[in-house]
Amino acid sequence: MAAQDYETGLARNPANHQPLTPLLFLERAAAVFPDHVAVIHGALRRPYRELRDRCVRLASALAAQGIGRGETVAALLPNTPEMLECHYGVPMAGAVLNTLNTRLDAATIAYILDHGEAKAILVDREFIPLLRLALTQCKAQPLVIEVADPEAGEAANANTMGGHDYEAMLAAADSAFAWRMPQDEWDAIALNYTSGTTGKPKGVVYHHRGAQLLATGNVLSASMARHPVYLWTLPMFHCNGWCFPWTVTAVAGTHVCLRAVRGAAMWALMAEHGVTHMCGAPIVMSALLDTPAAQKRDLPHQVQFVVAGAPPPEAVLAAMRSAGFAVLHVYGLTECYGPSVVNEWNVAWNALPAPEQARLMARQGVRYQALEALDVRDPDTLQPVPPDGTTMGEVMMRGNVVMKGYLKDAKATEAAFAGGWFHTGDLAVKYPDGYIQLKDRSKDIIISGGENISSIEVEDALYKHPAVMLAAVVAKPDEKWGEVPCAFVELKPEASATEAELIAHCRQHMAPFKAPKQVIFAELPRTSTGKLQKHMLRSQVRGG
């Protein structure tokens, strides 16, 4: 038999080939489990039948406004039911969802709205003052759709800028709207902005195929059976909530929404609704463990906590276990749809002493099922480093859950994909069993409470102060946030400034969480050519 015999008369057609998309997860859940509770938010209980109806109406409402395939719809929303609906309704209209970090400053939001060319924006009324300021700084003038959340309170809902009312738009929309499947699974489904070494956000483009595959990869890695109960502690604006808006629906789970991460509220929701899974940065663990004993609740069963970022210390792991949590350590980037590497736990390791378990847990792990290749390679030769746990190289990935590329930035996309691998910029070692462990970052990015902060962006803000001659910002270890920005500053001759003054100055020029938590006045170390030696500063703040 010739090879072509397996091709002749066996072409793709609509009967045997359809584009992969997570949108069909909702269709199946609504058809098979129409009365199962899909969303819990305060007193709200919304079944899958109704969730599907509202998502279709959102798609219909956007289409009625002339918004369609390949156009951007932004969302400035907390973890509310409307944010979940955006993850289905926006792409059902053929549009691309751009979720915005609610902690960003107005100037950055303005840049993103312009760069992504947003045609519409859904905004929670709590954030209308922020959006109003952003719109004064950008050329884009998107259609504004206002969301009033009963859980936000009267003060937040009193804000308005005369935009369309979300509920009124849905009520007037067509529940029988023929929503659009993607023409191709390579079609964009989401746009997420991440900070690079320059501090200017880059637009990471996701496609339907990657979103579907990463969502199912989460099901496998997080051991999700049918009808899990998922507590929304991870922001849905962050890598589309690591694709969990689609993951939970794929197994007809219940989305328990939460506007703000607060210890007492998390304990109450976990106990009341029987939460089985949640995700977050180490700061969420701290919020849980630091909750006063009187506000903690007995949990009906063990909760799977998926954590990314700095590995949890031994004491934190022990405290989480005794509190009723199983911790799963993952690693990823915005460019790979969130987590694509998992610390796959070997049951034999449970017999090891606690310090050894903590050492093994600190490793980032192995590739997700949805990621085709993961390796640590020499960034210049692209050759794999030896699996000796010592030789450092760059973490590289290859597969269907790697982004399409950076929006309107062919040069950065080409550099990121050089040699047929996605270059993460993270430096790591590889062990004999194939597990990888991060050791340093080739990019000056500080990960604080799960949020990326560009040291260069902070430095730029410091340089705007008239007294600052030189500035260098590095990551300082922090028990609560994992890392925080620490600034080293050299003042101009005859000039003066205090630590509090410089921190306040930075907070005026960027999102407050990006401002340095400490300012150290000192002569900055330089090479013979005048280049700042940041490695010496990092060593100083780490006690080296």
C-alpha positions in Angstrom: 0.0 0.0 0.0 1.3 3.4 -0.9 1.4 6.3 1.6 -0.9 8.3 -0.6 -3.6 5.7 -0.1 -4.2 7.1 3.4 -4.9 10.5 1.8 -6.8 9.7 -1.4 -10.5 10.3 -0.9 -9.9 11.0 2.8 -10.0 14.8 2.8 -11.2 17.0 5.7 -14.8 18.0 5.6 -17.4 19.4 8.1 -18.4 15.9 9.1 -14.9 14.8 10.3 -13.1 18.1 11.1 -14.3 20.9 13.3 -12.2 23.6 14.9 -11.3 23.1 18.5 -12.8 25.7 20.8 -13.7 25.9 24.5 -17.1 27.5 23.6 -18.6 24.1 23.0 -17.9 23.2 26.7 -20.8 25.5 27.6 -23.1 24.1 25.0 -22.5 20.6 26.3 -22.9 21.5 30.0 -26.1 23.4 29.3 -27.5 20.5 27.2 -26.5 17.7 29.6 -26.8 19.4 33.0 -29.2 22.3 32.3 -30.3 22.5 36.0 -26.9 22.1 37.6 -25.8 25.2 39.4 -23.2 26.9 37.2 -22.6 30.2 39.1 -22.9 31.2 42.7 -22.4 34.9 43.6 -23.8 36.1 46.9 -27.5 35.1 46.9 -27.4 34.3 43.2 -27.7 30.7 42.0 -27.6 30.4 38.2 -28.0 27.1 36.4 -26.2 26.1 33.2 -29.3 26.7 31.1 -29.5 30.3 32.2 -25.7 30.8 31.9 -25.8 29.6 28.3 -28.8 31.9 27.6 -27.0 35.0 28.9 -23.8 34.3 27.0 -25.7 33.9 23.8 -27.6 37.1 24.5 -24.3 38.9 25.1 -23.0 37.7 21.7 -26.3 38.9 20.2 -26.0 42.3 21.9 -22.4 42.8 20.7 -23.3 41.8 17.1 -26.2 44.3 17.2 -23.6 47.0 17.9 -21.7 45.9 14.8 -19.0 44.1 16.7 -17.8 40.9 15.0 -14.9 38.7 14.0 -11.4 39.9 15.0 -12.6 43.0 16.9 -11.5 43.6 20.4 -13.9 43.8 23.4 -12.2 44.8 26.7 -13.4 43.9 30.2 -12.6 45.9 33.4 -14.3 43.6 35.8 -13.6 41.7 39.0 -14.4 38.0 39.5 -18.2 38.4 38.9 -20.7 36.3 36.9 -20.4 39.0 34.1 -16.7 38.4 33.8 -17.4 34.6 33.3 -20.1 35.4 30.7 -17.5 37.5 28.8 -15.3 34.4 28.3 -18.1 32.9 26.3 -20.3 35.7 25.0 -17.5 37.8 23.5 -15.9 35.0 21.4 -19.4 33.7 20.5 -19.8 37.0 18.6 -16.5 36.3 16.8 -14.8 39.0 18.8 -11.6 38.8 20.9 -11.7 39.2 24.7 -9.2 41.6 26.3 -9.4 41.3 30.1 -7.8 44.2 31.9 -6.0 44.1 35.2 -8.1 46.1 37.6 -5.0 47.2 39.5 -3.4 49.0 36.6 -3.1 52.7 36.5 -5.1 54.8 34.0 -2.2 55.5 31.7 -1.5 51.8 31.2 -5.1 51.0 30.6 -5.2 53.8 28.0 -2.2 52.4 26.2 -3.9 48.9 26.1 -7.2 50.2 24.8 -5.4 52.0 22.0 -3.0 49.2 21.2 -5.7 46.6 21.2 -8.1 49.0 19.4 -11.0 48.1 21.7 -14.4 48.5 20.1 -16.3 48.1 23.4 -15.5 47.8 27.1 -17.5 46.2 29.9 -16.8 47.9 33.2 -17.9 47.2 36.7 -19.2 50.5 38.2 -16.6 50.4 40.9 -13.9 51.0 38.2 -15.7 53.7 36.3 -13.6 56.5 37.8 -10.5 54.6 36.6 -11.9 54.1 33.2 -13.1 57.7 32.9 -9.5 58.9 33.5 -8.1 56.3 31.1 -10.4 57.4 28.3 -9.1 61.0 28.6 -5.6 59.7 27.8 -6.3 57.5 24.8 -7.6 57.8 21.2 -9.9 54.8 21.5 -13.4 55.6 22.4 -15.0 52.2 22.9 -18.7 51.6 23.5 -19.0 51.5 27.3 -21.2 48.9 28.9 -21.7 49.3 32.6 -22.2 46.4 35.0 -23.9 47.0 38.4 -23.0 44.2 40.8 -25.3 43.9 43.9 -22.3 42.6 45.9 -20.4 45.8 45.2 -22.5 48.0 47.4 -24.3 51.3 46.9 -21.3 53.5 46.8 -19.6 51.6 44.0 -22.8 51.3 42.0 -23.5 55.0 42.2 -20.7 55.6 39.7 -21.9 55.9 36.1 -20.6 57.5 32.9 -23.9 57.2 30.9 -22.9 54.0 29.2 -25.2 51.1 28.2 -26.6 49.1 31.0 -25.4 45.4 30.8 -28.7 43.8 32.0 -30.8 46.0 29.8 -28.7 45.0 26.7 -29.1 41.3 27.5 -32.8 41.7 28.1 -33.2 43.2 24.6 -30.9 40.7 22.9 -31.9 37.5 21.0 -31.6 34.3 23.0 -31.9 32.4 19.8 -28.9 34.2 18.2 -26.9 31.9 16.0 -23.6 32.4 17.7 -20.4 32.0 15.7 -18.0 29.0 15.8 -14.5 30.2 14.9 -13.8 29.9 11.2 -10.5 28.3 12.2 -9.2 27.1 15.5 -6.2 29.4 14.9 -8.7 32.4 15.2 -7.9 34.6 18.2 -10.0 34.1 21.3 -8.3 36.4 23.8 -5.7 39.2 24.1 -3.7 39.5 27.3 -1.1 42.1 28.1 2.1 41.3 29.9 5.0 43.5 30.9 8.3 42.9 29.1 11.8 44.2 30.0 11.0 47.6 28.6 8.0 48.0 30.9 5.7 48.6 27.9 2.9 46.0 27.9 3.0 43.4 25.1 -0.3 42.0 23.7 -0.2 38.2 23.9 -2.7 36.6 21.5 -4.4 33.3 22.3 -6.3 31.1 19.8 -9.3 28.8 20.3 -7.2 25.7 19.9 -4.8 26.6 22.7 -7.6 27.7 25.0 -9.4 24.4 24.6 -6.3 22.3 25.1 -5.0 24.2 28.1 -8.5 24.0 29.7 -8.5 20.2 29.3 -4.9 20.1 30.5 -6.1 21.8 33.7 -8.7 19.1 34.2 -6.0 16.4 34.1 -3.3 18.3 36.2 -5.7 19.4 38.9 -7.5 16.0 39.1 -11.0 17.5 38.4 -13.8 15.0 38.5 -17.3 15.9 37.2 -19.1 18.8 39.0 -16.2 20.3 40.9 -16.8 23.5 43.0 -14.3 26.1 42.1 -13.7 29.2 44.2 -12.6 32.2 42.1 -9.6 33.6 44.1 -7.4 33.8 41.0 -8.2 36.9 38.9 -10.0 36.1 35.7 -8.1 39.0 34.1 -4.8 37.1 34.7 -4.2 34.8 31.6 -8.0 34.4 31.4 -7.9 32.9 34.9 -5.4 30.3 33.6 -8.2 29.2 31.3 -10.3 27.9 34.3 -13.4 29.8 33.1 -13.4 27.1 30.4 -11.9 24.3 32.5 -14.6 24.3 35.2 -17.4 24.4 32.6 -15.8 21.5 30.7 -16.6 19.3 33.6 -19.9 21.0 34.5 -18.6 22.5 37.7 -19.8 25.3 39.8 -18.1 28.7 39.6 -18.2 30.4 43.0 -17.5 34.1 42.3 -15.7 36.4 44.7 -15.2 40.2 44.2 -12.2 40.5 46.5 -9.9 38.0 48.1 -10.5 38.2 51.9 -9.6 35.4 54.4 -13.0 35.2 56.2 -15.0 35.3 53.0 -12.9 32.5 51.5 -13.3 30.2 54.5 -17.1 30.9 54.6 -17.6 30.1 50.9 -15.5 27.0 51.0 -17.4 25.6 54.0 -20.9 26.7 52.7 -20.5 25.5 49.1 -18.2 22.5 49.5 -15.4 24.0 47.4 -13.1 21.4 45.9 -10.6 23.5 43.9 -9.0 27.0 43.9 -6.0 28.7 42.4 -3.7 31.6 43.3 -0.4 33.0 44.2 1.3 32.3 47.6 -0.3 35.5 48.9 -3.7 33.8 48.8 -2.3 31.0 51.0 -1.1 33.7 53.4 -4.6 35.2 53.5 -6.1 31.9 54.3 -3.6 30.9 57.0 -3.5 34.4 58.6 -7.3 34.5 59.0 -8.2 34.8 62.7 -9.2 31.4 64.2 -12.7 32.6 65.0 -13.3 33.3 61.3 -12.0 30.0 60.0 -14.4 27.2 59.2 -14.2 23.4 59.2 -14.0 22.2 55.6 -16.2 19.3 54.5 -13.3 17.7 52.5 -9.8 18.4 51.3 -9.4 21.4 48.9 -7.0 21.3 46.0 -5.0 24.5 46.0 -3.1 25.1 42.7 -0.3 27.6 43.4 2.1 29.4 41.0 4.9 31.7 41.7 7.5 31.2 44.4 7.4 27.7 45.8 5.7 27.6 49.2 8.2 27.3 52.2 8.2 24.1 54.2 6.3 25.7 57.1 3.6 27.0 54.8 3.1 23.6 53.1 2.8 22.0 56.5 0.3 24.6 57.7 -1.8 24.2 54.5 -1.9 20.5 54.9 -3.1 20.7 58.5 -5.7 23.2 57.4 -7.2 20.8 54.9 -5.5 21.7 51.6 -3.6 19.6 49.1 -1.1 21.9 47.3 -0.2 21.6 43.6 2.7 23.7 42.4 2.5 24.8 38.7 4.5 27.2 36.5 3.8 29.1 33.4 3.7 32.5 31.7 1.1 34.6 30.0 2.6 33.5 26.7 1.6 29.8 27.4 -2.0 30.5 28.5 -1.0 30.3 32.2 0.2 27.1 33.8 1.8 24.6 31.4 4.3 23.0 33.8 3.3 21.0 36.8 5.0 19.5 39.8 3.6 16.1 39.2 3.7 14.6 42.7 5.0 11.0 43.2 3.1 9.2 46.0 6.3 7.6 47.1 7.6 11.1 48.1 4.9 11.2 50.9 7.1 8.9 53.0 10.1 11.3 52.8 10.9 13.7 55.7 9.2 17.1 55.5 12.3 19.1 54.5 12.9 16.7 51.6 9.3 17.0 50.5 9.6 20.8 50.5 12.7 20.5 48.4 10.9 18.4 45.8 7.9 20.7 45.9 10.1 23.7 45.1 10.8 22.3 41.6 8.5 23.6 38.9 8.1 20.1 37.5 7.3 18.6 34.1 5.3 19.5 31.1 1.5 19.6 31.1 -0.2 16.9 28.9 -1.3 19.8 26.7 2.3 21.0 26.1 4.2 19.0 23.5 7.8 19.8 24.6 9.6 21.4 27.6 13.3 21.7 28.0 16.2 23.6 29.5 18.6 24.6 26.8 21.6 26.8 26.2 20.1 30.1 24.9 22.9 30.6 22.3 23.4 27.0 20.9 19.8 25.8 21.7 21.4 22.5 22.9 19.9 20.8 25.9 21.8 21.3 29.2 22.8 18.1 31.0 20.2 16.9 33.5 22.6 17.3 36.5 20.5 19.7 38.6 23.4 22.2 38.4 23.9 23.4 34.8 21.7 26.4 34.1 20.0 27.1 30.8 16.9 28.9 29.6 13.5 27.3 29.9 12.0 26.7 26.5 8.7 25.4 25.3 7.1 24.1 22.1 3.5 23.2 21.5 -0.2 24.1 21.0 -0.5 26.1 24.2 2.1 28.6 23.2 0.7 31.9 22.1 0.1 32.9 18.5 2.5 35.8 19.1 2.7 39.4 20.2 0.1 41.7 18.7 1.6 44.2 16.2 5.1 43.2 17.3 6.7 41.0 14.7 10.2 41.6 16.0 9.4 40.5 19.5 7.5 37.5 18.2 10.4 36.4 16.0 12.8 36.7 18.9 10.5 34.8 21.3 10.2 31.9 18.8 13.9 31.8 17.6 15.0 28.4 16.6 11.5 26.9 16.7 11.2 27.2 20.5 9.4 29.7 22.8 12.1 31.4 24.9 10.7 32.1 28.3 13.6 34.2 29.5 13.6 32.1 32.7 16.8 30.4 33.8 16.6 26.9 35.3 18.3 23.6 35.9 17.1 20.1 34.9 17.3 17.0 37.1 17.9 13.4 36.1 14.2 12.7 36.4 13.4 15.4 33.9 11.9 17.9 36.5 13.0 21.5 36.0 13.6 24.1 38.7 13.9 27.9 38.1 17.0 29.5 39.4 16.9 33.1 38.1 15.3 35.4 35.6 17.0 36.7 32.6 14.4 39.5 32.4 14.2 42.0 35.2 10.7 41.1 36.2 9.6 41.1 39.8 6.7 38.7 40.7 4.8 40.2 43.6 1.7 38.5 44.8 1.3 36.8 41.4 1.6 40.1 39.5 4.5 40.9 37.2 6.3 44.2 37.8 8.9 45.5 35.4 11.9 46.9 37.3 12.6 49.2 34.4 9.1 50.7 34.7 9.8 51.5 38.4 13.2 52.9 37.6 11.7 55.2 34.9 9.3 56.5 37.5 12.1 57.2 40.0 14.1 59.0 37.3 11.2 61.5 36.9 12.0 62.8 40.4 14.3 65.8 40.2 16.6 64.6 43.0 17.3 61.2 41.5 20.6 60.8 39.5 20.7 56.9 39.3 18.2 54.2 40.2 18.2 50.5 40.1 15.3 48.3 41.2 15.6 44.6 42.1 13.4 42.0 43.7 13.6 41.7 47.5 12.3 38.5 49.1 9.1 39.1 51.1 7.2 36.7 53.4 3.8 37.9 52.4 4.1 38.8 48.7 6.9 36.5 47.6 8.9 39.4 46.1 8.6 43.2 46.3 10.4 46.0 44.5 13.4 47.4 46.3 15.0 50.6 44.9 18.7 51.6 45.2 19.0 55.3 44.5 21.9 57.8 44.1 20.8 61.4 44.5 22.1 64.3 42.5 24.8 66.5 44.3 23.2 68.9 46.7 19.8 67.3 46.2 17.7 65.6 48.9 14.8 63.2 49.1 13.4 60.8 51.7 12.3 57.2 51.2 8.7 58.1 51.9 8.9 61.0 49.3 10.2 58.7 46.6 7.7 56.0 47.2 4.8 58.5 47.1 6.3 59.9 43.9 6.3 56.5 42.3 2.7 55.8 43.4 1.7 58.9 41.5 3.2 57.6 38.2 2.1 53.9 38.2 -0.2 51.5 39.8 0.5 51.7 43.6 1.3 48.0 43.9 4.3 48.5 41.5 5.9 51.2 43.7 9.1 50.2 45.7 8.5 49.0 49.2 11.9 50.1 50.3 14.4 52.7 49.1 18.1 52.4 49.9 20.3 55.4 49.4 23.8 54.4 48.3 26.4 54.6 45.6 25.4 52.1 43.0 28.1 49.5 41.9 29.2 49.9 38.3 31.4 48.0 35.9 34.4 49.7 34.3 32.1 50.7 31.4 29.6 52.3 33.8 27.0 49.5 33.6 25.1 49.0 36.8 25.8 45.7 38.5 22.4 44.6 39.6 23.6 41.2 40.6 25.5 42.8 43.6 22.3 44.6 44.6 20.3 41.4 44.4 22.9 39.7 46.6 22.6 42.5 49.1 18.9 42.4 49.5 19.0 38.6 49.8 21.6 38.7 52.5 24.5 37.5 50.4 
